[in-house]
């Protein structure tokens, strides 16, 4: 199972604009449990440079491309906000990673 952590950064002064677009994204792209399970839908905090938010998803088998297509469409909705940036990180579970080095996750 692939896990994806998405992280975004934006100026604190753009929080209202980001929030409004976020609500629009939820309308246009409602959560689809056949594609991914949200482990953390959204977490937000302040930083010395502004705001940082993150989400964590478990991607269903064979649904990675569909998830990525939807995610990039969502990110494009924020593209006009000056100072907004985003990244997507991919992770394996420990149970998937350990066999790569000849080990096994205990039960």
GROMACS elastic network, one bead per residue, 0.5 to 0.9 nm:
[ bonds ]
;  ai    aj funct       b0    kb
    1    58     6  0.67890   500
    1    59     6  0.63688   500
    1    60     6  0.68110   500
    1    61     6  0.65297   500
    1    91     6  0.86641   500
    1    92     6  0.65411   500
    1    93     6  0.67592   500
    1    96     6  0.77236   500
    2    57     6  0.83952   500
    2    58     6  0.60357   500
    2    59     6  0.54553   500
    2    60     6  0.77160   500
    2    61     6  0.80972   500
    2    64     6  0.78413   500
    2    90     6  0.66880   500
    2    91     6  0.58668   500
    2    92     6  0.53722   500
    2    93     6  0.72275   500
    3    56     6  0.70750   500
    3    57     6  0.55868   500
    3    59     6  0.60156   500
    3    89     6  0.82469   500
    3    90     6  0.58511   500
    3    92     6  0.61844   500
    3    93     6  0.73405   500
    4    55     6  0.80637   500
    4    56     6  0.57080   500
    4    57     6  0.52447   500
    4    58     6  0.65430   500
    4    59     6  0.73943   500
    4    88     6  0.66354   500
    4    89     6  0.55125   500
    4    91     6  0.61263   500
    4    92     6  0.88976   500
    5    54     6  0.68341   500
    5    55     6  0.56625   500
    5    57     6  0.65712   500
    5    87     6  0.83104   500
    5    88     6  0.58500   500
    5    89     6  0.51677   500
    5    90     6  0.66665   500
    5    91     6  0.79259   500
    6    53     6  0.81896   500
    6    54     6  0.53787   500
    6    55     6  0.52491   500
    6    56     6  0.65134   500
    6    57     6  0.84487   500
    6    86     6  0.72159   500
    6    87     6  0.57549   500
    6    89     6  0.63173   500
    6    90     6  0.89289   500
    7    52     6  0.70816   500
    7    53     6  0.56677   500
    7    55     6  0.67305   500
    7    85     6  0.84058   500
    7    86     6  0.55886   500
    7    87     6  0.53901   500
    7    88     6  0.65276   500
    7    89     6  0.83112   500
    8    51     6  0.81931   500
    8    52     6  0.56428   500
    8    53     6  0.52486   500
    8    54     6  0.63358   500
    8    84     6  0.71523   500
    8    85     6  0.55632   500
    8    87     6  0.65218   500
    8    88     6  0.89583   500
    9    49     6  0.85996   500
    9    50     6  0.72353   500
    9    51     6  0.56086   500
    9    53     6  0.65351   500
    9    54     6  0.89877   500
    9    83     6  0.77144   500
    9    84     6  0.56996   500
    9    85     6  0.53433   500
    9    86     6  0.64148   500
   10    13     6  0.83616   500
   10    14     6  0.67687   500
   10    15     6  0.75074   500
   10    18     6  0.81604   500
   10    49     6  0.81936   500
   10    50     6  0.59748   500
   10    51     6  0.53407   500
   10    52     6  0.66608   500
   10    53     6  0.87513   500
   10    81     6  0.82802   500
   10    82     6  0.80134   500
   10    83     6  0.54741   500
   10    85     6  0.65878   500
   10    86     6  0.89425   500
   11    14     6  0.54093   500
   11    15     6  0.70339   500
   11    49     6  0.69304   500
   11    51     6  0.59447   500
   11    52     6  0.88623   500
   11    82     6  0.82031   500
   11    83     6  0.61460   500
   11    84     6  0.71916   500
   12    15     6  0.53171   500
   12    16     6  0.86545   500
   12    46     6  0.78400   500
   12    49     6  0.80952   500
   12    51     6  0.54862   500
   13    16     6  0.75502   500
   13    17     6  0.85856   500
   13    50     6  0.79845   500
   14    17     6  0.53213   500
   14    18     6  0.61169   500
   14    19     6  0.85581   500
   14    81     6  0.75062   500
   14    82     6  0.82294   500
   14    83     6  0.85371   500
   14    84     6  0.86586   500
   15    18     6  0.50620   500
   15    19     6  0.59593   500
   15    20     6  0.86115   500
   15    51     6  0.77654   500
   16    19     6  0.50039   500
   16    20     6  0.62227   500
   16    21     6  0.87013   500
   17    20     6  0.52570   500
   17    21     6  0.63552   500
   17    22     6  0.85686   500
   17    81     6  0.78215   500
   18    21     6  0.52263   500
   18    22     6  0.60034   500
   18    23     6  0.87207   500
   18    78     6  0.71637   500
   18    81     6  0.77266   500
   18    84     6  0.87526   500
   19    23     6  0.63373   500
   19    24     6  0.87260   500
   20    23     6  0.52724   500
   20    24     6  0.64160   500
   20    25     6  0.87348   500
   21    25     6  0.60702   500
   21    26     6  0.86385   500
   21    77     6  0.70922   500
   21    78     6  0.68371   500
   22    26     6  0.63379   500
   22    27     6  0.88064   500
   22    74     6  0.87306   500
   22    77     6  0.87987   500
   22    78     6  0.83898   500
   23    26     6  0.51194   500
   23    27     6  0.64910   500
   23    28     6  0.88730   500
   24    27     6  0.50815   500
   24    28     6  0.62561   500
   24    29     6  0.84039   500
   24    77     6  0.89294   500
   25    28     6  0.51332   500
   25    29     6  0.56637   500
   25    30     6  0.77204   500
   25    74     6  0.62226   500
   25    77     6  0.76196   500
   26    29     6  0.51508   500
   26    30     6  0.50485   500
   26    31     6  0.74112   500
   27    30     6  0.57185   500
   28    74     6  0.87536   500
   29    32     6  0.80713   500
   29    70     6  0.75907   500
   29    74     6  0.78124   500
   31    34     6  0.89859   500
   31    35     6  0.85715   500
   31    36     6  0.80746   500
   31    37     6  0.84511   500
   31    38     6  0.82479   500
   32    35     6  0.56545   500
   32    36     6  0.65410   500
   32    37     6  0.79359   500
   33    36     6  0.51890   500
   33    37     6  0.55549   500
   33    38     6  0.81602   500
   33    60     6  0.84342   500
   34    37     6  0.79670   500
   34    59     6  0.89105   500
   34    60     6  0.68925   500
   34    63     6  0.82539   500
   35    58     6  0.87479   500
   35    59     6  0.61703   500
   35    60     6  0.54141   500
   35    61     6  0.82725   500
   35    62     6  0.85797   500
   35    63     6  0.55065   500
   35    64     6  0.78046   500
   35    66     6  0.72555   500
   35    67     6  0.63921   500
   36    57     6  0.61159   500
   36    58     6  0.54622   500
   36    60     6  0.53697   500
   36    63     6  0.76815   500
   36    64     6  0.86555   500
   36    67     6  0.72844   500
   37    40     6  0.89818   500
   37    56     6  0.86217   500
   37    57     6  0.55161   500
   37    58     6  0.51317   500
   37    59     6  0.65113   500
   37    60     6  0.75739   500
   38    41     6  0.53567   500
   38    42     6  0.88880   500
   38    55     6  0.75719   500
   38    56     6  0.60781   500
   38    58     6  0.65175   500
   38    59     6  0.87493   500
   39    55     6  0.75940   500
   39    56     6  0.52863   500
   39    57     6  0.53532   500
   39    58     6  0.69077   500
   40    43     6  0.70161   500
   40    54     6  0.79435   500
   40    55     6  0.52148   500
   40    57     6  0.69863   500
   41    54     6  0.80385   500
   41    55     6  0.52549   500
   41    56     6  0.66793   500
   41    57     6  0.78569   500
   42    53     6  0.65936   500
   42    54     6  0.55745   500
   42    56     6  0.78234   500
   43    52     6  0.82665   500
   43    53     6  0.53295   500
   43    54     6  0.52994   500
   43    55     6  0.64761   500
   44    51     6  0.70873   500
   44    52     6  0.57105   500
   44    54     6  0.66571   500
   45    50     6  0.86763   500
   45    51     6  0.58442   500
   45    52     6  0.54392   500
   45    53     6  0.63885   500
   46    49     6  0.79381   500
   46    50     6  0.58005   500
   46    52     6  0.61794   500
   46    53     6  0.87560   500
   47    50     6  0.51116   500
   47    51     6  0.56196   500
   47    52     6  0.67215   500
   48    51     6  0.82356   500
   49    52     6  0.88677   500
   59    62     6  0.82240   500
   59    63     6  0.64068   500
   59    64     6  0.62448   500
   59    67     6  0.74814   500
   60    63     6  0.54645   500
   60    64     6  0.73336   500
   61    64     6  0.74667   500
   62    65     6  0.77697   500
   62    66     6  0.85445   500
   63    66     6  0.53012   500
   63    67     6  0.61418   500
   63    68     6  0.86739   500
   64    67     6  0.51038   500
   64    68     6  0.61400   500
   64    69     6  0.85957   500
   65    68     6  0.50579   500
   65    69     6  0.60502   500
   65    70     6  0.85908   500
   66    69     6  0.51582   500
   66    70     6  0.62704   500
   66    71     6  0.85637   500
   67    70     6  0.52722   500
   67    71     6  0.60645   500
   67    72     6  0.86713   500
   68    72     6  0.60759   500
   68    73     6  0.85314   500
   69    72     6  0.53846   500
   69    73     6  0.63388   500
   69    74     6  0.87499   500
   70    73     6  0.51626   500
   70    74     6  0.62622   500
   70    75     6  0.87572   500
   71    74     6  0.50402   500
   71    75     6  0.62100   500
   71    76     6  0.86879   500
   72    76     6  0.61970   500
   72    77     6  0.88375   500
   73    76     6  0.52334   500
   73    77     6  0.68038   500
   74    77     6  0.53442   500
   74    78     6  0.72907   500
   75    78     6  0.53780   500
   75    79     6  0.65571   500
   75    85     6  0.88837   500
   75    86     6  0.76569   500
   76    80     6  0.80804   500
   77    80     6  0.74391   500
   77    81     6  0.89523   500
   78    81     6  0.57563   500
   78    84     6  0.72067   500
   78    85     6  0.87541   500
   79    82     6  0.77336   500
   79    84     6  0.70727   500
   79    85     6  0.82255   500
   80    84     6  0.82152   500
   81    84     6  0.56734   500
   82    85     6  0.88362   500
   92    95     6  0.80593   500
   92    96     6  0.60179   500
   92    97     6  0.60843   500
   93    96     6  0.52175   500
   93    97     6  0.61850   500
   93    98     6  0.86602   500
   94    98     6  0.58581   500
   94    99     6  0.88368   500
   94   104     6  0.87532   500
   94   105     6  0.68896   500
   95    98     6  0.58127   500
   95    99     6  0.72827   500
   95   104     6  0.67332   500
   95   105     6  0.52166   500
   95   106     6  0.86324   500
   96    99     6  0.62955   500
   96   100     6  0.75063   500
   96   104     6  0.86355   500
   96   105     6  0.85104   500
   97   100     6  0.55210   500
   97   101     6  0.75186   500
   97   103     6  0.86200   500
   97   104     6  0.87438   500
   98   101     6  0.56049   500
   98   102     6  0.65273   500
   98   104     6  0.55253   500
   98   105     6  0.66295   500
   99   104     6  0.56180   500
   99   105     6  0.82104   500
  100   103     6  0.73033   500
  101   104     6  0.88231   500
